[in-house]
């Protein structure tokens, strides 16, 4: 079983809200089929984190280490309820992914119309008082048939959150 090393993980996006939540996306590419992939993350001190390994097949492999697969990227952060970003696709059949970091449990969180939540991960017990709870959630759209601007909404209570929306080109 192989591991991607730090040098093979290429930063794509990084956003924080206050000192409570941070969301980062990295990418790596393999020209052969990935089997039994693992992601190792080392978190210092009492910090809590959730991590997701998301494998995409059929993405554009051109550019440096597949950089041509990255379409539009939109980041946002805040503490109000129900954040929405708009993302513009530029080629036929792009996939839109949304990654949400939230300082609460997944209670009351749902993806907007046209998006399916592909995972929740929650961790608790970190932070100075041992009460920090973080949740990450991921949602994906169906393929966007033709270039257009689409809304990427989440329903969630008002609390600190970060959001990264990205389109992946075929």
N, C-alpha and C positions, 0 to 999 in steps of 0.2 A: 504494500500500500504506500503510495507516494504522498508527499505533502508539497504544497506550494511554498516556496521560501519567500521571505519578505521582499527580496529583489524582483520576484516574479509578480507580485501583487502591485498593480499600478493604481494610484489614487485617482478617483473619478470625481468625487464630491465629498464635502465635509461641512457640516453646519451644526451650530450649538444654539441653545436657548438658555440664557442665564447660566447658572452652574449646574443645572439639574438634568439636562438631557442633551445628548450629542448623537448625531447620525452620520455615518461615513459609508461610502461605497468605494470598493476597490474592484478591479477586474483582473482576470487572468485568462489566458487562452490556451487551449490544447488542440492541436490539429488531429489528434486521435481521440477515440471515444474515452471519456472519463469514467472510470469505474471505481467505486469505493473511495471517493474523494473525501478528504478530511480538511477541516479548517481549525487551526490552533491559534488561540488568542490568549495573550497573557495580560491580565488587568492588574495594575498595581494597587496595593493597600486595600482599603475597604470599599473601593468603587464597585458598583454593580453594573452589569452589562448583559445584553442579549446579543446573539450573533446568528447570522443566517448565511448559509451557502446556497446560492441560487444558480442552478445550471441551466443554460439556454442552448438549445441545439438549433442549427440553421441560421445563426447570426452571420453577418458579413465578417469575413476573416481578413479583409484587406487592411492596409496601413500597418503601423508599428504595433505588433502584438494584438491585432484585431481592433485597432482604434477606429476604423471606419464603421464599426457596428454601433458606435455611440451616436445617437441622433441628438435630439433636443434635450437639454438638462435644465430643470427648474428647481431651485431650492427655496424654502421658506421656513419661518419659525414664528412662534407666538404663544399666546396663552388664552386666546379666545376659542369658543366652541366652533366646530364644523369648518375647518379650513378647506379651501378649494384653490387649486392652481389651474391655469390653462397651459396646455402644452401643444406645440405645433409640430405635426409630423411632416416630413418632406418627401417621402417616397411611398409607394404602394406597400401595403401589408406590414407596416411597422407595428411592433408590440410596445404598449405603454405599461411601464411598471411604476408602482408607487411604494415608497418605503417610509414608514411613520415611526418616529420615536416618541414615546409618551411617558410622563411620570405618573402613571396611574395603572391600575389593573386594566384588563381588556374589557371590563364591564362598560356597556354603552357605546362601544366602538364598532362601527360598521363602514364598509366601503360604499361609495356611491353607486348609482345605477350604472350598469354596464361593466362593473368591476367585480371580480371574485377574489375574496381573501384567500391567499394561498398559505398563510401561516401566522400564528401568534407565538411569541415567546415572552415569558414574564420571569423576572428575577426579583427577589426581595431580600431585605435584611442588611443591606449595605448602608453606607452613609454614617455620619457622625453619631446619630442616635440609633442606628440599626433599624431604621424604619423606611429606608428608601425603597420604592418599588418602581421598576422600569418595565415598559412593555415595548416590544417592536412588533410591527405588523407589516405585511406585504400584501399588495393586491396587484392583479394584472387584468388588463383589458383583453377583449378579443382583438384579433389583428385589425388595425385601422386600414380599411380597403384602399382609400385614396388620401393624398395629402390634405390635411385639414387641421383646425384647431379644436381640441377636445378638452372638456373640463375633467379634472381629476379631484373629485370631492371625497371627504371623509366626514363621518358623523362621530363626534366625540364630545365629552364634557369639556368645559372650560378649565384647562390646566396647561402647564408648559408642554410644548410639543415641537418637534422638528419634522420636516417633510422633504423628501427628495423624490422628484418625479423624473423619469428618464424614458426616452424612446429608443428602441433597439431596432436597427435596420437589418432586413434580411440579406 
